[in-house]
Amino acid sequence: MANIAKRGEYQWRAKIRRTGHPEQSKTFNTKEEAEAWARDVESKMDRGIFVDKKMLEKTKLSDLLVRYAEEITPTKKSKDTELNKIEVLKKQPIAQLVLANIEPGDFVDFRNARTKEVSAATVIKEMGLLSNVLNVARTEWKMRGLENHAKGVRRPKSPTPRKRRLHSQDEADRIIAATCSKTLKVLIPLAIETAMRRGEMISILRKHLDLENRTLELFDTKNGEDRVVPLSSVAMALIRTLPLTGSENGELFGVKPHSMTTAFRRALRRARATYERECEDAGMAPDPKYLTGLRLHDLRREATSRLIESGEFERDEVKSITGHKSDRMLDVYKQLRARELAKRLS
């Protein structure tokens, strides 16, 4: 039987002691509220469905994000990217809610607010990360009674796959000319020559280079497999321009992935500004699609498409070079230019 006691002039405390359960207590403004809460808790105890939510009542979603960043994120290949996502999520209003009070509607509000600020693809990734954080807390951290309300909330519609490629080699040349980063000046043409991902290039160690046989070994790539990348004469020349970083077996570039993305964006803006000034001086309207909307990862699409368009390689050979695991994934990158198809038709 619950003990209901008056505390002060305006508060009532309900306390429940039951064998096999931790002591439960809660304070209310009225005696009726205290009695109703006690009846509900005791009924759940009688039916064997009571869950002690004390831990959930003193833990915020931000606390889970901090622990996840410390224990789970460091084990992932994309740890730097995920840490940046977690820092963003920690600043959202939903992160300040205690776990016991979070409802599906809170994730709906989060989704709607973020959709106005970032792309649908970003919102999908953020909601997926929150869902995974809650799942880990339930299963590995044994937070009884925690529900994953993020799981059932509808995600924004997935965007169509990106199709952006270089309009011409001149776009790449202009970005290279506009950057102040010596590393990016090599990284851009190397990406076009090899179709490697940003993270793959930045993680290259000199000891994995076989200059005699013109190959590079990549280990534990994004798709979970190792692969050997053949190096063209251009790629070889680019690699030979790089100084040693640390030691003979050290990193080829010695930079962080995020810093290269930032440098690329800055160079793209500078190149676009220069292009617009040139158009103004020439009295012509600038092309709205030229030197806009391009990402560093788009260079991998450009390289893959060039391999396919050359007609010199079978699909399996292209997959061996690029590291794509299936034909379906490769189809996303295959975009033959209309003018080249027209030449073949004629």
N, C-alpha and C positions, 0 to 999 in steps of 0.2 A: 504494500500500500504506500502510495506516495505521501511524503510529508510536505504540506503546504504551510509556509510560515511568512508572516508579514515582516518586511524589512523597511524600516523607515516609514514615512508617512504615505508614500505613493507607490511602493514596490512590494511585490510578492514573489517569493522564491519557492520553486518546486524542486524537491530532491527525491530521487528514486534509488533505493538500494535493492538489488535483486541478485541472488546467487547465480554465478556464471556470467554476469555482466559487470562491466565497470560502472562505477557510480555515475549517475546522470543528474545534472542540476542546471536550472535555467531561471532567470529572473524576468518577471513580467510587470506590466503597469497595473493589471487588475487580477483579482483572485480567480475570476472566471477563466481568463486566458491561461493562468497557471494550471488550473484543474483540467482544462481541455488538452493542453500539451501533455500532462502526466497520463491522462487516459489513453492518448494516442500512442505514447511510448510504451506503456505497459501492455497495450493490446498487441503491439508488434513483438514485444518480448515473448508474450504468451504463444504467438503463432510462429515464433522462430525466425522472424524476418527482420528483426531490429538490427540496424547497423550503427555503430558508434561513429558519429561524424565530428567529434571534437577536433581531430586533426584537420578536417576539411574546413572547419570554422575559423581556424587560425592560420591557414595557408592561402596565400594569394597565387593566382596563375603566374605572376612574375617570378615567384619563388621556384616554381617548377621549371620555368624557362632558364633560370640561373643554374639550377642543378643539371638540367639537360645539357646546357652549354659546357659544363665542367666534366660530365661523365660520359655522355653519348656522342656529342658532336666531334670531339677529338679523334674518334675511331673512324671517321668518314673521310673519303677522298676529297669531298667538297667542303671540308671543315671551315675554311676561310669564308666562303660564300654563305654558309649556314650561320656562322657567328654574326655576320652582318645582318642577316634576316632576323635573328633573335634580338639584336640590339634595337632594331626597328619595332619589333613586336612588344618589347618591354615598355615602350613609350606609349602604347595604345591604351585607351581607357579600359578595355576588357582585361588587361593584364593586372589592373589594380583591384579587381574583384576577388573576394574570397571564394574558394572552390565550392563551398556549401551553397552559395547564393547564385552561382552561374546557371543560367537556363539557356535553352536553344535560341530564344529571342535575342540574347546577348551576342551570339555568333552571327545572327541575321543582321543586327545593327553594325557589327564589325565589318561584315561583308559589304553592306551597302555604303558605309562610310569610306572604306578603302577603295571601292570601285570608282569613287569620284576622284581619287587621288593618284591611283596607279593603274596599270594595265590589268586586264582580266587574267592573263597568265600569271602575273605576280600575286594576285589575290588567291588564285587556285593553289599556288605553291605555299603561301602563308597559311591558308586554312589546312592544307595537308600537313604542314609542320606542326601546327597546334594540335591537330588530331593525333599525330604520332606522339607528341609530348604527353598527352593525356593517357594514351594507351600504355606507354612505358610506365607512367606513374601508377596505373592500375595493376599492371602485371608484374613489373620488376621491383617497384618501390612499395608494393603492397598497401596502397592507399584504398582501404575498404570503403565502399559506398560511393566512390568517385565515378561519375558517369561521363562518357565522352559525348557531350552534346554537339560537338563540332562535326562528328561523323555523319549525322543525319541532315545537316543543313545543306541546302542546294548550293552548288558552286556556280560561279558565272560560266557562261558558255565558253568552251575552249576556243581560242582564236585559231584561224586557219594557219597552217604552217607558213613560216616566213619564206618569201621568194626573192628577197633582195640579194642582188649580186652586183658586182662592179658594172657600171654602164660601159666603161672602157678602162684600159690599163692606166689611162691618164688620171682617173680618180685616185687610184692607189699612189701614183707618182706624186700627185698634189698633196696627199696626206703625209707621205714620207717627207716631202719638202717642208711641210708646215710644222712638223714635230720638233721639239727640242730634245727628245729622248734618243740617245744613240742606240739604246736597246731596241726601241720601237722601229727604228730605221732598218734594223735587220729582221725583227720579228715579222713585220708585214710581208716582205717578199718571201721569207722562209715559209710562212703559212700558205701562201699561194703556190709555192713549189712543192710542198709536202702534204698538204691537207691535214696537218696536225692540229689538234685542239690547243687552245691557249695554255691550259694546265700541263699538257704533254710537253710542249716546247719549253716552258719555264722550269720543268722538273728534270730536264736533260742533264745528265752527268757526263763529263768528258770521257770517263772510263767506259761508257756505253757506246761510244763512237768507234766505228771501225773504218777509218779513213782509207785504208788500203782497199777494202772491198766495197767502199761507198755505201755503208749501211749504218743504221742507228737502231739500237734495241730499246724498246719501251716496255716498262714493267707495270703490271697491275693498273691497266688503263681504265677509262670510264666504264667500259663494258665488262670489266673484270678479267680481261685476258691480256697476255703479253703479245707483242708483235714486233716484227722487224720492218723498219721503214727504209726503202731504197732511196738514196740521195742522188739527185741530178747534179750535173756539173755546176749549175747555178747555186743549188743548195750547198754544195761543198765549198764554193767560193765565199758564200755568205758566212759559213761557220768558221772559216779560216781567218776572217776579219775580226773575230771576237777575241779579246784578251782573256788570259786565265783569271778565274775568280777564286782566290783562296789557294788552290793547289791544282796539280795536274789532273786530278780526278774530281775536282769541284764542279759546281753547277755551271752550266754553260752561260746562263744569263744572270743568275744571282739576284732576281727581283721577285716581288710578290705579284700574283695574278691580278689582283684588284688594281695595283698601281699601273699596270699596262692597259687595263680597260679605261682607267681615268685619263691616261696619257693619249690614248686613241681618240677619246671623245673631244679632248681639247684640240688635238691636231685637226680633227674633222671640222670643228667650229672655225678654226683659223683658216683652213683651206677654203671653206665656204665663203667666209668674209672676203678673202682675197679674190675669189671668183666673182663675187657680186660687185666689187669695186672695178674689176676688169670690164664687166658687162656695162656698168654705168659709164665708164670712160668711152666704151665703144658705142654707146647709145642703143643698146639692145637689152631685151628683158631676159633675166636669168632663168634657167631651167629649174623649176621648183623641186624636181626630183634629183638633181645633180648635187652630189656631196651633201645629201641629207638622208637621214634614216638608216645610215649604215652602221653596222656593229662589227667588232673585231671578229666574232664568230662567223660572220658572213663570208669571211675570206676562206674558211674551210669549205663552205658551199661553192664558192667560186672555183676553188682548186679541184673539188670533186667533179663539178660540172665540166671543167676543162678536160679532165681525164676521160670522161665519158664521150665528150664531143670530139675528141681527137680520133676516135675510132681505132686506136692502136691497142686497146686493152679489152679483154673480156670482163664481164661483170665480176666474176670471182677474183680476177686480178685487181680490179679497182677496190673491191672490198678488202683484199689483203693489204693494199696500200693505206686505205683510209681507216680501217678498223670497224667499218659498219658490219653488223652481224647478219642482216637479212636484206633481201632484195627490196622489201617494202620500205625499209629505212632509207635505202639508197635512192628510191624513187622520189623522195622528198627533195633531193638535191638535183635531180636530173631535170634541167630546164633548158632545152635546146633553143637557141635564139631563132626567132621566126625568119630572119634574113638568111640564116645558114640553111634552114629547111627549104626556103625558096630557091636557093642556089641548087640544091640537090634535086628539087622537082623540075627545074628547068634543064 
